[in-house]
């Protein structure tokens, strides 16, 4: 698939499908573990005027950066999505991803903000955001707040596959 998509980009650089082909080629390369090669394709697709999946391309750019261990750059890309694409359905997912980047960088106040925003959206990312928000609050030496967040998540998402993570984080908070 990568060869065909690359050929299309070479032969038809002005075609209106170029942003879609860039995104698809980027995804193909990303899935093969070629993160550095996929990143510029995501950048181009995300920058395409009025491309309906530009927000998705921007999120994938963040993922490619993260996989290259460019965590601070990935966080900045994720955090830019709500401003660049205010109507995107990916806000909660990118806030969660940005929070994980900030957590990994030990930037816990920024991680807390991102996880809290993702959790507040009450989307499919909410249980994961609650788990990470609880872990972040523990790093900020706020175990009582962590217990409250985690108790709410455990009650609100009893069938979530992340229930064990929330439960273990709560145990850690109680033990602190």
C-alpha positions as CSV (number, residue, x, y, z in Angstrom):
1,X,0.0,0.0,0.0
2,X,2.8,2.4,0.9
3,X,4.4,2.0,-2.6
4,X,1.1,2.7,-4.4
5,X,0.3,5.7,-2.2
6,X,3.8,7.1,-2.7
7,X,3.5,6.7,-6.4
8,X,0.2,8.6,-6.4
9,X,1.8,11.5,-4.5
10,X,4.6,11.7,-7.1
11,X,2.4,11.4,-10.2
12,X,-0.5,13.6,-9.0
13,X,0.9,16.2,-6.6
14,X,-2.0,18.7,-7.4
15,X,-4.8,16.2,-7.0
16,X,-7.5,17.1,-4.5
17,X,-7.0,13.7,-2.8
18,X,-3.4,14.5,-1.9
19,X,-4.2,15.2,1.8
20,X,-6.1,11.9,2.1
21,X,-3.3,10.0,0.5
22,X,-0.7,11.7,2.7
23,X,-2.7,10.7,5.8
24,X,-3.1,7.1,4.5
25,X,0.5,6.8,3.6
26,X,1.4,8.2,7.0
27,X,-0.8,5.7,8.7
28,X,0.8,2.9,6.6
29,X,4.3,3.9,7.6
30,X,3.3,4.5,11.2
31,X,1.8,1.0,11.4
32,X,5.1,-0.4,10.0
33,X,7.0,1.4,12.8
34,X,8.4,4.1,10.5
35,X,7.4,7.0,12.9
36,X,9.9,9.5,11.6
37,X,8.8,8.9,8.0
38,X,5.2,9.2,8.9
39,X,5.4,12.4,10.8
40,X,5.9,14.9,7.9
41,X,3.0,13.3,6.0
42,X,0.7,13.9,9.0
43,X,2.0,17.5,9.2
44,X,1.1,18.1,5.5
45,X,-2.3,16.5,5.8
46,X,-3.1,18.5,9.0
47,X,-2.1,21.7,7.2
48,X,-4.3,21.1,4.2
49,X,-7.0,23.7,3.9
50,X,-10.5,22.4,4.6
51,X,-9.4,18.8,4.7
52,X,-12.1,17.0,6.7
53,X,-9.6,14.7,8.5
54,X,-7.0,17.4,9.3
55,X,-7.7,17.0,13.0
56,X,-7.1,13.3,12.8
57,X,-3.8,13.9,11.0
58,X,-2.7,16.4,13.7
59,X,-3.4,13.8,16.4
60,X,-1.4,11.2,14.4
61,X,1.4,13.7,14.2
62,X,1.4,13.8,18.0
63,X,1.5,10.0,18.1
64,X,4.4,9.9,15.7
65,X,6.4,12.4,17.8
66,X,5.6,10.5,21.0
67,X,6.8,7.2,19.4
68,X,10.1,9.0,18.5
69,X,10.4,10.0,22.1
70,X,9.8,13.6,21.3
71,X,7.4,13.9,24.2
72,X,7.4,17.6,24.7
73,X,6.8,18.2,21.0
74,X,4.0,15.6,21.0
75,X,2.4,17.4,24.0
76,X,2.5,20.7,22.2
77,X,0.9,19.2,19.1
78,X,-1.8,17.5,21.1
79,X,-2.5,20.7,23.0
80,X,-2.8,22.7,19.8
81,X,-5.7,20.7,18.4
82,X,-8.6,22.4,20.3
83,X,-7.4,25.8,19.0
84,X,-6.8,24.7,15.5
85,X,-9.9,22.6,15.2
86,X,-12.5,23.9,17.7
87,X,-15.3,21.7,16.3
88,X,-13.2,18.5,16.4
89,X,-14.5,15.4,18.1
90,X,-11.0,14.5,19.1
91,X,-10.6,17.1,21.9
92,X,-10.9,14.7,24.8
93,X,-8.6,12.1,23.2
94,X,-5.9,14.7,22.6
95,X,-6.3,16.1,26.1
96,X,-5.7,12.6,27.4
97,X,-2.7,12.1,25.2
98,X,-1.3,15.5,26.1
99,X,-1.8,14.7,29.8
100,X,0.1,11.4,29.4
101,X,3.0,13.4,27.7
102,X,3.0,15.9,30.6
103,X,2.9,13.1,33.1
104,X,5.9,11.4,31.4
105,X,7.8,14.7,31.5
106,X,6.9,15.1,35.3
107,X,5.0,18.2,34.5
108,X,2.2,17.2,36.9
109,X,0.2,20.5,37.1
110,X,-0.1,20.6,33.3
111,X,-0.9,16.9,33.3
112,X,-3.6,17.5,35.9
113,X,-5.2,20.2,33.7
114,X,-5.3,18.0,30.6
115,X,-6.6,14.9,32.4
116,X,-9.3,16.9,34.2
117,X,-10.4,18.4,30.9
118,X,-10.6,15.0,29.2
119,X,-12.5,13.6,32.2
120,X,-15.0,16.5,32.2
121,X,-15.9,15.7,28.6
122,X,-17.3,12.4,29.8
123,X,-16.4,10.6,26.6
124,X,-15.0,7.2,26.0
125,X,-11.6,8.4,27.3
126,X,-13.1,9.3,30.8
127,X,-12.1,6.2,32.7
128,X,-8.5,6.4,31.4
129,X,-8.4,10.1,32.2
130,X,-9.7,9.4,35.7
131,X,-7.0,6.8,36.3
132,X,-4.3,9.2,35.1
133,X,-5.7,12.1,37.0
134,X,-5.7,10.0,40.1
135,X,-2.1,9.0,39.5
136,X,-1.2,12.7,38.8
137,X,-2.9,13.9,42.0
138,X,-0.8,11.3,43.9
139,X,2.4,12.7,42.4
140,X,1.2,16.2,43.5
141,X,0.7,14.8,47.0
142,X,-3.1,15.1,47.0
143,X,-4.3,11.6,47.9
144,X,-7.6,12.8,49.2
145,X,-8.5,14.4,45.9
146,X,-7.2,11.3,44.1
147,X,-9.5,9.1,46.1
148,X,-12.5,11.3,45.3
149,X,-11.8,11.3,41.5
150,X,-11.2,7.6,41.5
151,X,-14.3,6.8,43.6
152,X,-16.4,8.7,41.1
153,X,-14.8,6.9,38.2
154,X,-15.3,3.5,39.8
155,X,-18.9,4.2,40.4
156,X,-19.5,5.8,37.0
157,X,-17.7,3.2,34.8
158,X,-18.2,-0.2,36.6
159,X,-17.9,-2.1,33.3
160,X,-14.8,-0.3,32.0
161,X,-11.8,-2.4,31.1
162,X,-9.9,0.3,33.1
163,X,-11.7,-0.4,36.3
164,X,-8.8,-2.4,37.7
165,X,-6.4,0.5,37.0
166,X,-8.7,2.9,38.8
167,X,-9.1,0.5,41.7
168,X,-5.3,0.0,42.0
169,X,-4.7,3.7,41.8
170,X,-7.3,4.2,44.6
171,X,-5.5,1.6,46.7
172,X,-2.3,3.5,46.2
173,X,-4.0,6.7,47.2
174,X,-5.4,5.2,50.4
175,X,-2.0,3.8,51.3
176,X,-0.4,7.2,50.9
